[in-house]
């Protein structure tokens, strides 16, 4: 499965590694290739799930779906009444503490370099000013519509762009509020379109046009966009044999699998006409429109040979839920190192509350990451994998100039460095010099028949420069000096 704790309860279904990475189609557009290379060097990003449902403190959207899962149980037995109350949360949504500059500052200090924000999740609520629906934050029935920063997506993008972040918009392909996707004539048994698309092709075509129009809005009126991050992998073009295979492998809660083709090639073409070089991420749908892969809540066991990103929430839920435990800073830092050592990026989700702010504990976690990144950042950015990517408790990264970093992942309650670190798989380059980032002092090593051994002086061991993980910089001495 992954290196992430399998006992952790997830409040949303994960895209399994096996499905997320089974096939990759390299990009050919030179503008996209350059932007992908830039994105790969940034390594660490912020994802935010946020909607009026944060007022209830529940996982976003999924309780509207009739699939019976423990993590999205409804608090009201009557489904019709539940859906009515859920959608009416628009009428009480007023995030009075909304301050995207505060988030941008916290993310920048934590060492993040790109942001992806949920402009629209599966429930169909638009956190931007779409003219194709009234189910949006700028609708007159939403009290926040009169606020000068009511167009939340635009305000977030503008503030993060000031920090030179790459900007990404999350957009859900399924829309459970649209009558063209979940037709009110029929029940909604699962996440898919709830009517026969072959029998009613005109209705589906209206949904396709609706989707294209909404994406075009985001590509046209929200400044420079770098990433179009599309979710809802079940909305895709199927071959007849793929539908049969999907039915056999799908969860028993999923009943209707159809060819839900929204013409992704045209979406990508039109989006790039407005945003040249745009990275398109049609998540977990193998094809030309999946420029990088997104294993969810998991880290691959091995290096992947193509662009990829682990996305993971800072709590067990993607959305704000009261009382959930935050992942320890140690785990978050170790995950970042593990991901980067295998050539990936780490996209950490932090969910705002109904008031429009992060919880204090979220800021505290970002600050702890910030303190670590101040000392160790050079081992993260612009790095690439080096064989072996990991030996024991040490992960390796490398820069283009040949500099290698060995990052020691300290166990819980391991607060001082060990006196020796022995490598049997990793081989030091000739004329290498070693230093511990954040410390002053000479670190020696020796070669024996089993490998290499680093000796760490007591003065350095007892005064670690940071918590949770320590980085040894291995440089090749020039002219033998």
N, C-alpha and C positions, 0 to 999 in steps of 0.2 A: 504493500500500500504506500507508505511514506515514512519519513523520519519524524512526522508529527505524532504526538501522543494519541494513540488510537482510542483511548478511553474517554477522550474529550467529547462531550455532547455538543453536536452541532445543531443550530436552530435553522438550518437551511440545507437543502440537498447539495452535496459536493459533486463537482464534475471530476470523475475519477481519472487518475493518471493515465490509465490504460486507454481511455477514450479521448483524453485531451491531447495526447502526444502521438497517436498512432500514425498520423500522416501529416506532411507539411509540403506546401507548394511554394517554392521560392518566388519572391517578387522580382519583376523585371523592370519596373519603372525606376529610372535612376534617382528621381527626386524622392521617391518613397524609400529606396535603399539608403540614401544619405540620412533621411530622418530616422529610420530604424537604427542606424549606426549611432546617431546622436542619442537616441532613447536608451540604447543598450549601455551606454557609458554613464547614464544618470543613476542607475541601480536601485533607487529607493523613491517610492511615490506614496501619495495619500489618496485613498478612495473614501468617498462619503456617501452613505445611504441616508436619505432624509425625506420625510413626507409628513402630511398631517396625521398619519397613523402613529407618529411619535407621541401624540397626546395620550394614546392608550398604552404606550410602552409595549408594543407587540412587534413581532417580526413583520416587516413591510409586505403587503399584498397577499401573502400566501394563505391567510385565513379565509380569503374569498374563494379559494379553490376548493373543490369538493373532494380532493384526494385526502384520505384519512391518515394524517401524520401527527405524531405526538407533539412536534415542535410548532404546530400552527393550529391548535385547537381553538374553537370559538367560544366566547364567554356567554353567548346567547344561543339557545337551542333552535329558535326559529331562524332559518337561513335568510329568508326574505327581509325580516326585520334587522338581522345582523348587517346585511349588505347595505340597507338603507342608512343605518346609523354610521357605518364605516364611511360611506360616501359623504355623509353630512358633516364629517370631521372637517371638511373644507370650510364650513361656515363658522368654525370656532378657532381656526388656525391663525395665531398671531404671535410669531416668534420675536418678542420684544427685545431680546438680547442679541439678535442677529448682528454680527460684526465680522464679516469675512476677512478683514485686515488682521484681526486677532488670530484667526486660524492660519492665515498665510505666514504670519510671524512665527507661530509655534512650529509649523511645518518646516520652515526654512531653518530654524535653529536646530531642529532634529536631524537635519541633513537630507531632507526630502527635496526632490528636484522636479517632480511632475505631479499633477493632480487630476483625478477623474471624479466627476460629480454626477450624481443621478438626476439628469434632467427629467427622465420619466422612467418609473419602474412598471412592473406588470399590472398594477392596479390602474394605470392609465393617467394618474394625476401628474400634471405638468408643473414642474418647478420653474417654468419659464413662461413667457407670454406668447402662447400658441394661439393663432387665430382660428384653428380648426377644431377647437373644443372649448367648452366653458368649464371643464373640470381642470382648473388651473389656479395657481396662486394669485394671478392677477385678475381673476373674475370678480365682479362687483359683490358677489355674495361671500367672498373670502375677506374677512376684516383687514387682512394685511395688504389688500390691493391698493389702499390709499397711502401706504408707506412709501417714502421716496426710494427705498431700496427693494420694492416689491418684486422686481424681476430678479429673483434670487440667483438663478444660474448666471445671468450676465454680471451681477455684482461679484460673485465668487470668481468667475473667470478674470474679470478686470483686476481684482486685487492680487490674485496669484500671478497674473501676467506681469505685474509691477516687480515681482521678485524673480522674473526670468524663468518661471516654471513652464515646462511644456504643459499644454492644456488639453484635457481629454473630456469628452462628454459621454456618459453612460446613457444608453437609450435602449429601452425594452422593445423587442420586435412584437411580442404579443401585447395586446392591450385589452384588459378584462373589463374596461369601462365602455369600450367602443361597441356599438350595436352591429358593427360590421365584423367583429371577431366573436364576441359572445352575443349572439342574436337573442333578444328578449323573448322571441317566440318559443325557444327551447330551453330545457334545463342545461346546466353547466356541469357535466360529469367529471371533467378533469381540466388540465391546463391548456388543452388544444382548442381550436375553433370548434364551436358546438353544433355546427350544421354541416350538411353534406356539400363540400366545395364543388363536386362534380355536378350536383343537381342545381346548385345556386351559384354559378360562376360569376354572375354580375355583381352579387353582393361581395364576393371575395375580391373582385377587381376594385371595388370601392375601398376596401380595406387597404389594398396595395397602394392605391393613389393617396389615401390618407397618411400612410406610413411614409411614403416618399415626400409628401408635402411637409410633414413635421420635421423630418431630418433636414430638408432643404432650409427650413427656418433657422435651425441651429447652425447650419453651414453659412448662412447669409448675414445674420444680424448680431453675431456674438463675438466678433473679432477673429483673430487668427486661432484656428483650431488645429491641433496636432494629431489627435487620436479620436477616432469614432469607435467607441467600445460598446459593441452590441451584445445584449444578453437575450436569453430565451432560445436556446439552441434547437428546440423542437420545432420552431417555425423556420422551415427550410424546404428546399427542393428535394424530393425523394424520387428515386427510381422505384418501379413496382416491386422489384426484388428487395430493395432496401426497406420498404414498408413492411413486408412480411418478416424480414429479419428483425426489425425494430419491435414488432408486435411480440415476437417470441422472447426477446430479451428485456422488454420494458417492465417496469414495476406493475404489479397486479392492480394498482390504483389508477393506472393510465389506460383508458378504454379506446379512445378514438385517435388513431394516428393517420394523418392524411398528408397529401402533397401540398404543404402550406408554403408555396413558392411566392416570395415577395420580390423576386428579380434583383438579387443582390448585386450582380454585375452592373446593372444600371444605377443602383444606389451609389456604388463606389465611383462610377464614372461621373455622375452628376455632382457628387460631393467633392471630388477632386477638381472639377471644373471651378468650384468656388474656393477650394482649399488645396492648392497644388502640393503634392507630396504627402497628403494625408495618410496616416497609418490607419488601416481599417482592421478591426478585430471582430470578426464574426465568430464568436466564441464557440469552440468545440464543433465547428462545422468545417470539415476538411474542404479546402478549395482555395482559390486565388484571393478570396476576400478574408482570409485569416492570416494576417501578416505576422502575428506572433501568437503563441499558444499560452493558455491560461489555466494550468492546473490549480484547482481551487482547494484551499485549506490543506494543501499537501506540498511536499518537496520531493522531486524525483530522487531516486536512489543513486542515479548516475548522471554524468554530464550529458546534456542534450546538445545536439549539433545544429540547433536552429534557435531563433529568438524565442524567449519564453519568459513568463512572469508568474510567480506564485502570488495569488491574491488571498488575503486572510483577514478576518476581523480581529480587533484588539480584545473583544470579548467573545463568547460563543455565538453571538448573534451579529448579523450584518446591520440590523436596525437597533435603535435605542430601546433597551428593555431595562426597567428599573431593577437594581439589585444584582445584576450579573457580575461575575468576577472577572477582573481584567487580567490578561496574561502578564506574568512577571516580566520586568525589563530584561532579566537574564534570558528568558526564552525568546523574546522578540529580537534581541541582539544576536543570539545564537542562530536564530532562523535567518536573519539577514546575512550573516556570514556564510551559513550553509548554502543558501541560495546563490549568493555571489560567487562562491568558490566553484559552483557547478555551472556558472555562466549565465545565470538568470537575473531577473529583477525582482524586487520584493515590493508588493503593493499592499500597504497596511490600511485597513478600513477603520475609521473612527466615525461613530454615528452621533450627530448632534441631538440634543434633547428638544422637546417641544418648545422651549423658550428660545432656542436658537443659539445654543452654546454647547461646548463639550463639558462633560463632567470634570470636576477637579482632578480626579484620578487619571483621566486621559491626558490632561496637561502634564501631570506628574510623570507619566510614562514617557511622554515625548521629551520632557526635560532630561530624564535619565538617559535616553538614547542620545540626546544632544551632548551630554557630558562625555559619553563614550566616543561619539563621532569627532569631537574636537581634537582628540588625541590620535584616533585610528583611521580617520577618513581617507588618508592616502592609500590605504590597503583595499579600499572599496571602489572608489570612482575610477573609471577608465581601466579597470583591471579585466583580466580574462583568466580562464582556468589554466592550471598547470598540473601535470601528472606527477604524483597522484593528488587528486583534489583534496584528499583527506587521509591522514594516518593517525589512528587513535583519537585523541582529543584535539588534534591540530588540523585546521583547514588551511589551504594554500591559495594565494592569488598571485598574479604576476602582471607587471606593466610592460609596455612595449619596449622599454629600454633594458629589459632583462632583470630589473629589480623584482625580487620575490618576497612575499610576506607570508610568514607562518603565524597563524592566529590560534592561540591556545584557548580553548573553550573551558573555562573553569567550572567545576562542579558546584552545586549548591553548598554553601558554607566553606568553599575553598577560597580563602581570602588572601593567601600569599602564594607566590610562585613556587613551583617545585625546584629543588636544587639541581636536578638534571632532567633533560628531555632527550630521549633516544629515538632516532629514526632508523628504520631498516629498509623502508621503501623510497623515501625521499633522499636524493643525493645532492649535496652542496656543490655549487659550481666552484671551479678553481679560483684561488685568490679572493674568496668571499670574506666580507666583513659583516659582523652581526651587531645590531643595536636593538634595544627595546624601546619602541616609540613611547615618548613621554618621560623617559629616564635618561640619566647621564651615567656612563660607566662602560667599561669594556666587558664584553661577553666573549668567551673563548669557546672553541669547539675542537673536537678531535675526531679522527677517523679511525675506526678499528675494523676487524674482519666482519662484524655484523652490520656496520653502517656508520652513522655519525652520532655524536653525543654533544649536546650543548651543556656547558657548565654555567650556572647562574650564580653570581656572587651574592653573598648574604645581604649586603647593603641594598641591592636591587630587589631581592626576593621579599624583604620585609617592608619595602616601601613601594607597593605596586602603584602605577600611575593612574589606574582607573579600576572600575569594578567589572566583573563578569567575563571578560575576555582580554587577553594581552597579546600584542602584536610584535613579533620579531621581524625586523627589516633586514633582509639578506642582500647586500649589495656586492657587486663585483668590483674589487679594488683595481684602480687604474695604475698601470706601470708598477704593479706590485706593492703599491703604498696603501 
